[in-house]
Amino acid sequence: MTLKERRVGDVTILHLTGRLVLDDGHDELRHKIDELADQERVSLIVDLKDVTYIDSCGVGLLIAKYVSLRRKRGDVKLLNLTARSHHLMEISKLLDVFETFESEDHALASFTREAQA
């Protein structure tokens, strides 16, 4: 898996490409999110458009980092779920946990709305 980081204001967008599985990308993503949290960059969008496969460890990592960033008053939002990743999130009931977006602009705007609330 490869990971590209981009910042838009206070929001960090992580674009993932490849497989998010235990032996490929899992540790890199965990380390990157921990690093961002240490820098108080706790508003995060994870773009899954180019993720070809997610295993249970990948899903577990997203959940764990969601919880840790929420404790720091941050959030993790998911962007561009593929049909496969959407189905996985749906059957695991995680669509009730994560906000998901098909548009980066809408995902970014959701952080602005939260800050105003």
Beta strands, then each sheet from edge to edge (+ up, - down):
strand 1: 2-8
strand 2: 11-20
strand 3: 43-54
strand 4: 75-79
strand 5: 99-101
sheet 1: 1+ 2- 3- 4- 5-
end
